[in-house]
């Protein structure tokens, strides 16, 4: 699994913690970046410890 930067990885971790604290597993919004609007979504899917290595290689 590759992230664009440590900042993105940290941001996603904080977002995940906030979602779980509010008992949510999905979020969607519209964001503006470089003068364009984008729909952004995150969906949390729990992983079993046995399959974790398979997902880290993607």
C-alpha distance (Angstrom), angle and dihedral (degrees) to the residues before:
residue distance angle dihedral
X1 . . .
X2 3.79 . .
X3 3.77 127.6 .
X4 3.79 126.1 -161.2
X5 3.78 90.7 -127.2
X6 3.78 144.4 -20.7
X7 3.82 87.0 -100.7
X8 3.81 91.4 60.2
X9 3.80 92.1 46.9
X10 3.82 91.1 49.4
X11 3.80 91.9 46.4
X12 3.80 92.0 51.4
X13 3.79 90.6 48.9
X14 3.82 91.3 52.6
X15 3.81 91.2 46.2
X16 3.81 91.0 50.2
X17 3.80 91.5 50.1
X18 3.82 90.7 49.9
X19 3.80 92.8 48.9
X20 3.79 93.0 49.1
X21 3.81 91.6 46.4
X22 3.81 86.4 58.4
X23 3.82 92.8 43.6
X24 3.82 92.2 -113.2
X25 3.80 128.7 136.0
X26 3.82 99.9 -177.0
X27 3.79 137.1 46.4
X28 3.80 133.0 174.9
X29 3.78 132.1 -177.8
X30 3.79 143.3 150.1
X31 3.81 117.3 -105.1
X32 3.78 133.7 -174.6
X33 3.80 119.4 -136.4
X34 3.79 128.7 165.2
X35 3.80 91.1 -7.2
X36 3.83 95.8 -54.6
X37 3.78 131.6 100.5
X38 3.79 121.2 -126.7
X39 3.77 135.1 -176.0
X40 3.81 107.6 -126.6
X41 3.80 124.4 -164.9
X42 3.76 137.2 177.4
X43 3.78 125.3 -168.6
X44 3.78 121.9 -174.4
X45 3.81 118.1 -144.3
X46 3.81 117.7 -178.7
X47 3.81 114.8 -127.4
X48 3.78 128.6 -149.8
X49 3.80 114.8 -122.7
X50 3.82 88.7 -122.3
X51 3.82 92.9 60.3
X52 3.80 98.0 38.9
X53 3.83 94.4 97.6
X54 3.83 90.7 54.9
X55 3.80 90.8 57.6
X56 3.81 95.1 45.9
X57 3.80 90.6 61.4
X58 3.84 95.2 57.1
